[in-house]
C-alpha cells in the first residue's frame, strides 16, 4: 500500500515493514527546507508515528546529485523577521527533527548528492547515514558563510557523532566533505555504490534491530560528550585562537558556533540545543548575515546570467580553444582550460617561451595533485589536452582564440592582422587586455562583431573573476559564448561595456591613487595598509601595489588617470620608484624591501624618494585614511553604474569582491554605502570635497539620498 505523492514528499512502504520517505521538491533543481516542506514533514510523521507495524524508515531524495541543499534562505533573509519569529522557526524545525529521532524503530538516511546545512542537521537525527557514489555527494554545515550557525541541532549532534574537535573544524570553517571522508570521520556509517543504497539500508535496519545498535546510537547523541574540564578548556582555547586568527574578528558566526559547541557538548542534548538557539537567534537579521545572504543570492544570479538580455540568443558550442602568448597570463589561461577538459593550443613565437609556459602549467597542476584537489589520472588527462606551437596557421580550427601578449596596442593589432588570415569565419577572438580599448582595437579586426575582451585576473589559478568586455560592435552571440566558456572553466564572468580600466581597474585605481596622494602628504605606509586591512581588505594599497608591480600600477594607472583626468590627483612617487628600478616584490624592492624572500619589511631607502615627492608632513587619522581610500571608489562606482558600464549594482559589488577581495561581510562597495545611508555618505564626502572632484558625489548619489533610497532599490 502506498500514499500518493503530495507536494515534495512521497511516503510508501517496502516489504518487511520498512517505510520509505522520498523528497522531490517540484519545479526546483534543489530540495530545501522551508515552512511548506515542514508542514509536509509533520504530516508524514503523523503517519509514521501512528503505524504499529513498521520495522524501520529509509529517507532519500529522488533528485540525482541532490539530497537537501539546506534551509530556504528567503525566509531567513526577510527584512522584517523578528527575534520571536526566528525562535518559532527554529523551534518548529527542532521539534520536527526530534520526532524523527524518537521514532520507535531504526532510521536510515540515504545521501547521494548535496547534503548541506539544514539537510545535514535533519540527517543527523537519523540513526544511520549512508553516502552514495554520485560525484556530487557533498556533506557539510556551511552556515558561517552566510553569517549564521547551524540552528537545528547541527552544533550539538555533529559534536556527539564525530567528536567536538572535527565538528569545530567543519562548522567554524563552513567546509564540506565527500562520501569517503564522511565515512572516515564516522559522519556516515558507510559509503556504498548509489545503486546499492536502498538494499544496504534495508540490511542495516535488519542488523540494527537484531543487535540493538540503533538504540545505542540514539543514547550516544542524547548524552553529554564527556570531556574533562582540562580537555574542554584546552580544546576550545586552541580552537578559539585559530578562529580569531582566521576571521580577524570581522565574522562573528564562527565564534558563536564555537561557543555553542563549547558550552553545549558536555550537557545533555536538550540543554545543548537550548544553548545553540540562544547563539543562533541574534545572528539572524544582523547586518553581516544580511550582507552574506545577499552575496549568496548575487552569486546564484551571476551563475544563471547568460550575459545578454535577449533570451533567444544561443551560444555556439566551443570545442577547441587557442591561447596566444605563453607568458604568466597566457600559460595560466591555457591551464585553466585544460583543467576543465577544453582542448587548448598554446602559441608563442619561441620554443623557449613555450617550454617555460608548459613548465608553469605543469607546476600548477602538480600542486593541485599534492593538495588532493586533483588525481594523478586527472593530471595526465588535462595535460593530454594541451598542444604547443609556434605556427599561427594552426589556429585555423579554433572556435575561440584568446590573445594574451604584452600590453602593447600596436603589437596586438599587428597580430590580429596576421591571425585573421587563418581564423574561420565564425571564430571568436578575445583579448586578455586589462587596459586597452576593445572598441579601438576592433577597428583592426575583419569582423568586429566577433571580437571582445576576456580579462582574466592574476593569479588565474585562484582568481574567479573574468571581465567579458563588450566593444561597441561586439554582438550578443560573442558575449554569450565567452560568458558560457568562462563558466565552463569554473570562472565567474561579469559583462562590462568598454571603457578605460573596464570595471575593476577603473574603480581600483581610485583606491591606489589616493594612497599615493596620502603617502606624499606624509602618511605612513604601514598606517595606510593597516586602515585598509582593518576595514576588511585582504591587503593594503601599498602592499598591493608592490605585489602587482609598481611598473604595472604606473602604466595602467596612466591609462585610467588620463581618461578620467578630472578625478585623477597627480603624484610622482611611482615614477621615481620605477625609474630607480624598484618594481615591487618581483624586483626585491618597492615601497617595502623583499630581500631574501621576505614578505615585505620597512625600507629606510624609501624616505629619500618620499622627500623628493612629498608635499608636506602631517598625521592622518585612521578614519580619514579609511574615508579617503573608499569614498573615491564609491564615487567612481556610481559613475560606472550611471554610465551603463555594467547592468546592475550587483555587477559592481561582485566584480570588486571577486576581483580585489572587497570584504564579503560588507556585502560589496555599493551595499556598504546603502548600509551607511547615502545621506551620511554625502556628509562624509563634503568633508573632503576641497581635495577635488574625486570627492564630489554624483547626481545619482544625490538623487538617491534625496529620495531616501540606496543603490539597491
C-alpha positions, 0 to 999 in steps of 0.5 A: 500500500502506498500514499500518493505523492503530495507536494515534495514528499512521497511516503510508501512502504517496502516489504518487511515493514520498512517505510520509505520517505522520498523528497522531490521538491517540484519545479526546483533543481534543489530540495530545501527546507522551508515552512511548506516542506515542514508542514509536509514533514509533520504530516508524514510523521503523523503517519509514521508515528501512528503505524504499529507495524513498521520495522524501520524508515529509509529517507532519500531524495529522488533528485540525482546529485541532490539530497537537501541543499539546506534551509530556504534562505528567503525566509531567513533573509526577510527584512522584517523577521523578528527575534520571536519569529526566528525562535518559532522557526527554529523551534518548529524545525527542532521539534520536527527533527526530534520526532524523527529521532524518537521514532520507535524503530531504526532510521536510515538516511540515504545521501547521494548528492548535496547534503548541506546545512539544514539537510545535514542537521535533519540527517543527523537525527537519523540513526544511520547515514549512508553516502552514495557514489554520485560525484556530487555527494557533498556533506557539510554545515556551511552556515558561517558563510552566510553569517549564521550557525547551524540552528537545528541541532547541527552544533550539538549532534555533529559534536556527539557523532564525530567528536567536538574537535572535527565538528569545530573544524567543519562548522567554524570553517563552513567546509564540506566533505565527500562520501569517503571522508564522511565515512572516515570521520564516522559522519556516515556509517558507510559509503556504498555504490548509489545503486546499492543504497536502498538494499544496504539500508534495508540490511542495516535496519535488519542488523540494527534491530537484531543487535540493538545498535540503533538504540545505542546510537540514539543514547550516544547523541542524547548524552553529554560528550564527556570531556574533562574540564582540562580537555574542554578548556584546552580544546576550545582555547586552541580552537578559539585562537585559530578562529580569531586568527582566521576571521580577524574578528570581522565574522562573528558566526564562527565564534558563536558556533564555537561557543555553542559547541563549547558550552553545549557538548558536555550537557545533555542534548536538550540543554545543548540545543537550548544553548545553540538557539540562544547563539543562533537567534541574534545572528539572524537579521544582523547586518553581516548575515544580511550582507552574506545572504545577499552575496549568496543570492548575487552569486546564484544570479551571476551563475544563471546570467547568460550575459545578454538580455535577449533570451533567444540568443544561443551560444555556439558550442566551443570545442577547441580553444587557442591561447596566444602568448605563453607568458604568466597570463597566457600559460595560466589561461591555457591551464585553466582550460585544460583543467576543465577538459577544453582542448587548448593550443598554446602559441608563442613565437619561441620554443623557449617561451613555450617550454617555460609556459608548459613548465608553469602549467605543469607546476600548477597542476602538480600542486593541485595533485599534492593538495588532493584537489586533483588525481594523478589520472586527472593530471595526465588527462588535462595535460593530454589536452594541451598542444604547443606551437609556434605556427599561427596557421594552426589556429585555423580550427579554433572556435575561440582564440584568446590573445594574451601578449604584452600590453602593447596596442600596436603589437596586438593589432599587428597580430590580429592582422596576421591571425585573421588570415587563418581564423574561420569565419565564425571564430571568436577572438578575445583579448586578455587586455586589462587596459586597452580599448576593445572598441579601438582595437576592433577597428583592426579586426575583419569582423568586429562583431566577433571580437571582445575582451576576456580579462582574466585576473592574476593569479588565474589559478585562484582568481574567479573573476573574468571581465567579458568586455563588450566593444561597441560592435561586439554582438550578443552571440560573442558575449554569450559564448565567452560568458558560457566558456568562462563558466565552463572553466569554473570562472565567474564572468561579469559583462562590462561595456568598454571603457578605460580600466573596464570595471575593476581597474577603473574603480581600483585605481581610485583606491591606489591613487589616493594612497599615493596622494596620502603617502606624499602628504606624509602618511605612513605606509604601514598606517595606510595598509593597516586602515585598509586591512582593518576595514576588511581588505585582504591587503593594503594599497601599498602592499598591493601595489608592490605585489602587482608591480609598481611598473604595472600600477604606473602604466595602467594607472596612466591609462585610467588617470588620463581618461578620467583626468578630472578625478585623477590627483597627480603624484610622482612617487611611482615614477621615481620608484620605477625609474630607480628600478624598484618594481615591487616584490618581483624586483626585491624592492618597492615601497617595502624591501623583499630581500631574501624572500621576505614578505615585505619589511620597512625600507629606510631607502624609501624616505629619500624618494618620499622627500623628493615627492612629498608635499608636506608632513602631517598625521592622518587619522585612521578614519580619514585614511579609511574615508579617503581610500573608499569614498573615491571608489564609491564615487567612481562606482556610481559613475560606472553604474550611471554610465551603463558600464555594467547592468546592475549594482550587483555587477559592481559589488561582485566584480570588486569582491571577486576581483580585489577581495572587497570584504564579503561581510560588507556585502560589496562597495555599493551595499556598504554605502546603502548600509551607511545611508547615502545621506551620511555618505554625502556628509562624509564626502563634503568633508573632503570635497576641497581635495577635488572632484574625486570627492564630489558625489554624483547626481545619482548619489544625490538623487538617491539620498534625496529620495531616501533610497540606496543603490539597491532599490 
